[in-house]
Amino acid sequence: MSERPLHQVDADPDCPRKELAFLQQTLSYIARGAPLEQLLGRIASAFSASYPQRCLAIFLFDPQSRRMTVGAAPRLSAAFLDELGQLDVQDPDSAPFWNGLTALSARHARKLLEVLPLRSFAGEVAGVLTICTATDAEGDVSHRQQAYRDAVGAAVSMAMLAIERSLVPVHARVGSEPPGEADERMALAIEGSGTGIWDRNAVTGEMYYSRGWKAILGYEDWELSSHLEDAYQRIHPDDLPYVQETIRQHFASRSDSYQVEHRIRCRDGSYKWISSRGKVVARDAQGNALRMIGTTTDITELRRLTDKLAKSSRMLDYLTSEIPGMVYQFRVPPGERGYFTYVSEGARETYGLTPQQLLDSPDVIDTVLHPEDLSLYRASRMAALAGASHWMLEFRVIAPGQRVRWLRGQARPRRLDDGTTLWHGYISDISQSKAIELELQEFALTDYLTQLPNRRCFMQRLQEEHSRIQRGVSDTAAVLMCDLDHFKRINDSLGHAVGDQVLKHFAQVLQRQLRKSDASGRLGGEEFAVILSGANLQAAAEFATRLQASFASQPLRHEGREVEVTLSIGIALMQADCPGQEHVLRASDDALYRAKEKGRNRFEFAPFACP
């Protein structure tokens, strides 16, 4: 089974974990007092990477100069930023500023989508977070997705935390502020996001846990000791060696950071899954770790959902791999051609292609389609994309190194709120049943003895020729009725087996005289009929002469003797004014009767083609 990345159907289950990890790491950087410029740049770049058609920028407000300065604007031009710096900003949270910013964006081919104020804890506007897009990319509808709104909210929250942290740096605390009060306020803000903070003394092994960290395990602030041994006892025994080895590797500077996911025992004795990330922030002159700070997040629900998704994915993979044929999902956003979002392993036995090849490009199917079915397949696909209620088609494919196979495709659509259409379908190999079907059709339309078309098939062909003349595709056609003279004598004197050989022999002679555009058939007994497409009476007479001569010159031999048989032919002409093919056939039959009356082994014309 193969699937596409997040924000499409069947998302990568690791994406929520990666987003959570990014959030945790950014919060830890904020807590450790990383430079504001780096923090804001990290927030803006991560958002733009997730939504490439959107540009997130953060501007800081200088109340003294009444100007906006750049906090982070990785995808805006220098000219845009220069003009922004010239704006006189009385209040960044007012209509005049919004209007000026909107006009500035328009001059630089940008459409301003959002302006969100960034306030300090004191309630003052410290800056703004803006989101804009190129004017030629306005069709993007990602803003309707909940994931997009959550990403915007997270960016605003982290930007405000970073700005607030920069306003109260450790080295700039006022004398009246008790030590640790700014850090405590910062810790409270971070814990409001559901993340706990820990601080480890690598020399003494003493641990500090924030109130939020303890709350994750169900403890009150005073209920946990600071001893490292107690911390290790809470880790699930199966996970403890992995956690300790990861810490040793980081203490030895063999990793840039400490990152683990493990189970931990809660106050009530149950276990939760947590994700912990940290980093040594102080070392002695010899490089030994002195202090390590990190964050912890409860990921129990995320693990449960991930496990459930993995089980569902394995079950789906198992089911679709056991079903003969290919199961797929095809996504068609508004105005786009569409692409596969899920393809089962059955793609190998149907198309002779890998699931990944189809996920990369649905057009690869065209390379294995039978040339005669390519236009039919494309037309049916266009009809389906245009809004058909369902899709069903039988077509042939020729995969490299394989025989021609018949496939049947079926799919039904489901329309999503944003206008996207999801097609859920199934491709099955029907080569065996198709072969039986074609064989049955051949039996139904072929004379078993002579292998010529039977009366039913010949009449269908005659109807088609009549329709061609009615549409003006062809002017005329000659219809010949042929009969083997005195055939009953052969059956009576030599037996029916010899009579059957004579019929088969004549059918072979007849077939060699026909063009690809002509048709023939056995109507019954010793009667045969011929359609000469586009022929007039002269051409029909020449054909009749050749056929009689060829049949006479190639007699069937039985027991060393030639079986003498002659041929009588009646000819009628079919034109546009003929009311139907039955009239032409009757006219040629009347001409055959006259040929018989006049001595046989000759041909006669019908006096008129259309009675």
Disulfide bonds with the S-S distance in Angstrom:
Cys578-Cys610 2.06
